[in-house]
Amino acid sequence: MERMSTKVVPPRHLRSFKTVLICGGSGFIGSNFVRHYYHAHPDARVVNLDLLTYAGSPENLADIDRLEASQKSSMRRYRFVKGDICDASLLDRIFTKHKPDLIVNFAAESHVDRSIVSSFDFVRTNIEGVRSLLEASRAHQVGRFIQISTDEVYGDVARGGATEEAPFRPSNPYAASKAGADLLVQSYIRTHRAPAIIIRGSNNYGPYQYPEKLIPLAVTNMLEGRKIPIHGGGRHIRSWLHVLDFCSAINLIAHNASDNSIYNVSGEQKRNIEVLAMFAHHLGKDLSASKEHIGDRPGADMRYAPDSSKLKRELGWRPTHTLAGSIGDIATWYATNTSWWHKIKRTKKFMDHYKRQSRAAWH
């Protein structure tokens, strides 16, 4: 007898939104989500609030700017606002003017290495910024608030997978600040009945990723004929998720999930050294001659393993990209957008950090 499927696929767009405020929309994941949401919802307005710190750039959304410029002013749906999510008066003005009914918060300091050197900006942006957004959302009665979190809140997972109920064991200031934000959101859910959702993503990869992260750093260094600094032996295991799959998951959750839900979104588990070998092979490079091993991070996590079974079971989400199938497109993107990453890698902010990172200088 054939068993009935237990897979639940929700109707598309159980909820709809007129205006989405995307915080941190000029960074890597944020800009990809702005682009995804803009095209997926042609009747919605998109407001992007970003402070444009070192990892955010207007160039990441130049295509949207060009598209908007070609439209009549009455047809334009995208607005950029430069500003700090910690600025309560600015948030009040934005919420009053644009009246967003959906908030998606990507705004965060996100590089572990930087948090080890100095944690101040991480605590300020990742915790105080979230508090400011929650307060503004509560004051203006926003219908849905989505906090973009990370699988790093679970810390090192030796065996099996970390479900949404797994305890927090953050191993570095970045992960701790994100865990703190998650707890703050959950407290607002209980105390103020905030209509909030938490989404914990795994290691994203794709176009427009700031080149201090492993994949863009490796690809651009190999294109430049420079060595790739690898923490420890490169045996760390991460869950690799294409940014477009993450964007589709966020979009699905935003429109179909219940308030107060928490979802993991994960990809393929591979060791860092395996991922680098795949890119080196595609670029025709000898990885052994292209890498240099440096000291590992203090308290480094060896394995992240978020379990996204809940998202697949409840909302029917499935990734459509594989790392092996995406390598060519990603390598080509960085090879054909050299001016984008050359400009970044020549800045003092990048060069100072890169020198410290490549020497494994944590103090």
N, C-alpha and C positions, 0 to 999 in steps of 0.2 A: 504494500500500500504506500502510495507516495505521500510523504510528509509535507504539510503546508509550510510555507516560508514564514519565519518569524520576523523578517526584515520589515521595518516600518519606514515607509517613504512618505513624508508629509506633503500636502498640497503646496505648490509653489506660492510663496509670498502670502502667508497667512496674515501678515501685517504689512502695511505700506507706510512710507514716510515721505513727507514733503521736502524736508530740509535736513541734511546730515552735516553735523560739525565734526570734522576729522582733525584731531589734534596730533601734531607731529606728521602732517601729511606731506612734508617735503623730504623726509628721510627715505631710507631704502624700502621698508615694508609699507610705510604710509603712502608714499607716492604711487607704488604699485596698486594699493587699494583705492586711492583717489581715482586712478585711471580705470580700474575695474568697475567701481561703483558708478562713475560718470557714464560709462557706456552701457552698463547693465540696466540702469534706471533712467531712461531718457526724459522722464517727467520730473525728476527730482533735482533739487538744487544742492550743490556741494560747497561748503565753506571750509577752507583749509587754514587752520591756525598753527603757525610754526614760528619759533624764535630764530630759525636759521643759524643754529650753532654749527660747529665744525662739520657735523655729519649730515646736515640738511642743506639742500641747494635748490634754487628756483629752476635750474637747468633740468632737474629730474622730472619736471612737468611742463617742459617747453612745448611739447606737442599739444597739450591741453590748452595752453595759452594761445598757441597759433590757431587752434580750432575755434576758440572763443572769439578771437579777434576777427575771424571771418564771418561771425554771426551778427545779426542786428542786435542792438543793445537790449531790446526787449526779450530776445531769445537766449541771452547768455545765462548760464546756470552755474558757473564756477566763480568763486571769489577767494582771493588769498588775503589773509590778514597776518602781518608779522607781529608776533607778541608772545608773551610768557604765560603759560598756564597757571603760574603762581600769582598772576596779577588779577586780583579779585575785581577791581574796578573795570579793567578791560573786559573780563569775562561778562560782567553785567551789561556792558554796552553791546557786546556781540550777541548775547542771548536776547536782549531787548530788540535789537535791530533785525536780526535774522530769524529769530524764533525757531531754533532747531528742535525737532522732535526726536532726533536720534543723535547720540554722541558716541563716537568711537575714538578711544584714546590710545594712540601709539606713542605719544610724547614721552620720551624716557632717555636717560643716559643708559647705554646698554653694553659697553665694552668692559668685560671682566678685568682685563689688564689695567685699564685706567682706574677702575674702582679700587684696585689693590694699592695703587700709588696714592690716590686721594679719593675719599668717599663723600666729601661734602656735597658736590653737585648731584650725586646719586640720591642722597637722602632728601635734598631739597626738591628736585624735580620729580623723582619717582614716588615720593610719599606726600610732601606738602602740595605738589602740583595736583595729585589725585584728590586730595582733600578739597582743594579750591574748586576743582571741577564738580565734585559731588555736591558741594554747597551751592554752587551756581545752578546745577541741574535741579536741586531740590527747591531752591527759591523760585525758579521759573517753571517748575512742574514739567520737566522734560519727560517724555513718555518712555524712553529706553536709554540706558547708559551701559556701554560695553567697555570693559577694561581689558586691554591686551596685556597678558602676563607671559610667563615663560615656564618651560619645563624645569628650569634650573632651581625653582623653589623647592623641588623634591630632593635636590642634592644627588649624591652618588647612589645609584641603584645597582647593587651587586648582581642580583638575579631577578628574573621576572620583569613585570612592568609596573609602573606607578599609575594607579587609577586616580581619579579626581578626589578620592577620599584619603589618599596617602598622606602621611604626616609631612610637614615642612622640615627640611634639613638643609637650609642654605649654607653653602661653603665659602662664600665670598661676599663682600659688601654689596655688589650689584644684585646678586640673588636675594640677599637679605632685604634690600630695599624693595624689590618686587614682591617678596613675601609679605612685607609690611603693608604694601598697598593693597594686596589681596585681602588681608585681614581687615583693613580699613573699609574696603568695599563691603565685605560681609557684615561688618558692624552697622553700616548704614542700611543695609538690607533689613536687618533685624530691628534696629532702633527706629529708623525713619521710613521703613517699608519702601526703600529705594528700588525702583524697577531696573535692577542692574544684573548684568551677566558678566562672568569672568571667562576669558578664553586663554588657555595656556598653550602657546605654540612651541614647537621644537626648532632646531637650527634651520633657519631659512637660507635659501640660496637663489640666485637669479640676477637679472640686470639691475643696475643702479645701486649695487651693494658697496658701501664705503670700503675702500681698499685696505683697511687695517684688519678686516676679517679674513679668515683662513683662505677661502676659495678665491676671492678677488685679489688678495695679496699674492697668492701662489701663481695665479694666471698672469697677473701683470708683471711680477718679478721674472717669471720665465720668459715672457715676451721681451723683457728688457735685458735678459741674459744675466740676471742677478739671482743669488741663492735665496731659497725660501727658509726663513727661520721656523723651526718646528719645536714646540714645547716637548721636553722629555724625549721619549722614544716614538711619539706619534701614535701610541697604541690606544689612545682615548677613543671611546665609542660614543658617537652622537647619532641622533635621529634626524636625517637630512630630509627637509621638506621644501619643495619648490614653492617660491613665493606666490605664484599664481594659484596653486592648490590651497595655500593658506588663505588667500583673498577669497576664494570661492567658499571656503568653510566659514569665514567670518560673515560673508554676505548671507549664506544659508541660515546661520545661527541668528543673525540680526532679525531676519524676517519670519523665522519659523519656531524658534525656541521659546520656552516658557521663561517668564521672569525668574530671576534668582538662580538660574542654571549655571553650572560650571562645566566646561568642556576642554579636554585635551585635544590637540591637533598634532598628529605625529607623522613622520615619514619613514625612510628606510634606515635601519641601523647599519652603520659602517664605521670602521676605524678611520681616524684622520689620515693615516698613512695610505690606506686603501684609496681614499678619495683623491689624494694628491697623485697617486700612481695612475689613476684613470685619466686625470687631466694631462699629466706629463706624457702619457702614451698618445693621447689625441694630438698634442702639440709637437710630437716627435722629439721629445726631450728625454734624456737619461736622468731619472729622478735621483739616483745615487750621486750624480754629479751636480744636481741642481738644488740640493737641500743641505742645511746645516742644523744639527741638533743643539738646542740651547737648554738652559735649566728650566725645569717645569715650574708652573705656577705654584705658589704656596697653597697647600690645601687643595690641590687640583682634584676635580671629580674625574674618575676613570670612565664612568658609564652613565649616560642619561637614557631613560627608557620610558617615556610617557606612553600610556595605553589609551588609544583613541577609540576603543570598542564602543563606548557609550555614544559618541557622535555618529558612528556608522550605524549602530543599532537604532537609535532614536530618530535621526534625521536623514539617514541613508547616504551620508557623505562618503565619497571615494576619491582618492587622489587620481589625477589623470596623467601625471608626469613621473618618470623614473629618472634617477640620477644618470644611469647609463645612456638613456635616450635624450637627456638634456645637455650633456657635456658639449656637444658640437655647437649648439645654439648659444650657450653661455660663453664658450671660448671665442666664438665669432663676434659676439656682442662686444666683449672687451677689446678684441683685436681691431674692431672697426670704430670704436669710440675712445681712441687713445687720448684725444684732447680732453675728454671728460676726466679721466683718471690721472693724466699727466698734471693737470692743473691742481688736483687735490694733493698728489704726492710731492709736489714742489712747495707746498705751503709750510711755513715754520711749525704750525701746529702739528701737522702730520710728521714732519721730519724729526721733531724733538721726541715725539712719542715712539716713532719707529726705531730711533737709536736706542732708546731705553728698552723697548720690546725685544729688539734683536740681541741685546746683551743680557736679557733676563734680569734687568735691574729693577727690583721691586721697591726700592726705597729712594 
